[in-house]
């Protein structure tokens, strides 16, 4: 059974910050420069996958390391450690040809949110 964070510790956590980084040996699926596709999923449960990038193509900018996967952790289904990547999306990919060509956005995404572009 997963351990819940005690309510008495919330104030201190907010003041000092906290991380869900874990020391787990999880193989990275992607490297900087890899093209990836944000999965087009619509779960009825918790997700941190922004809807406006679902089904869109981006490029991995960096690998932040291994962290707890919030989708399973919030549902008390385990930490499911995995890599988190900073993925760059162009505004044109997200909002079409009328968007400024040079504008980009970087979004941190868990491994379960992305697939390789073939």
N, C-alpha and C positions, 0 to 999 in steps of 0.2 A: 504494500500500500504506500503510495507516495506521501511524503511529509509535507504538510502545509506550513507556510511561513506564519509564525506567531504574530497575532495582532499587536502585541506589546512592542514588537520591534519595528513597526512601520515608520514611526516618527524618525528614528535614528537612520533607517535606510533612506528616507527621503533627504535627510540632511547630508549624509555622506555618500550617497549613490550606491549602486550595486551593479553587479554584472552577472549575466547568465553564461559567461564563458566557462567551458569545462575542459579539463585535461583528459581528453579521450582520443584514442588513436583511430581517427576516421579518415579514410582516403578521400582526397579532394577529387571531384569529378571535373572541375573546370579550372582554367588558368587565365590570367590576364590576356585579353585579346580574343578569347573564345566568344563566338556568337551564340546567344542563347534565346530561347523563346519562353516568355512567361506563360505558364499554364493558364488555360481558360477554364478555371474551376469556379464553382459557386456553392461552397459548402454551407450547410445550415448552421454549422458551429463556428467557433472562433477562427479567424485567419488574419494575418497581417499582409496579405497579398492585395495591393491596391487594385480596385476594379478597373481603373482606367489604363492599366498596363497589361491586363489579361489578354493573351493572344498576340502580344506585340513582341518585336525582336529588339534585343539590346546587345551590348558588348560588355563582358566582364572587365572591370577596371582593376579590381583587387580582391584578394581573399582575406577576410578579417580573422579567420580561424574558426574554431568549433564552439558552438553555443547550443544551449537547450532549445529545442523546437517548441515554440509557444503554443502551436495548435494542439499538440498532444498533451503538453504539460498542463494547459488550462483545463483540459477535459479529464485530468487525473489518469491519463493513459501512458504516462512515462515521459522521460526527458527527451528521448530520441535524438541524441546529439548529432549535429551536422554542421557543415560549413555554411558560413554566411558570406555572400559576395556583394560587393558594390557593383551594380550594373548600370551602365550608362545607356539612356534612351534619348534619341533626338526628339525634339518637339515635333518635327515633321512626321516621324514614325507614330507618335501618339495622337497628334491633332491635325495631320494632313498638310498638303502642299502650301497652304496659306500661312503656316507657322514659320517663324524666322529660321532660316537655314542653319545659323550658327548656334542656336540655343539647344541646351542639353539639360537633362536632369539625371541625377545619380540616386538610385534607390537600393537600399540594402535588402537582399533577398536570401532566404534560406534555400538550401539545395532542393528541397521538395517542391519549391515554387517554379523551378526552371528546368527546361530540357535543352539538349544540344540542338543547334540548327544543322540540318544535314545538307 
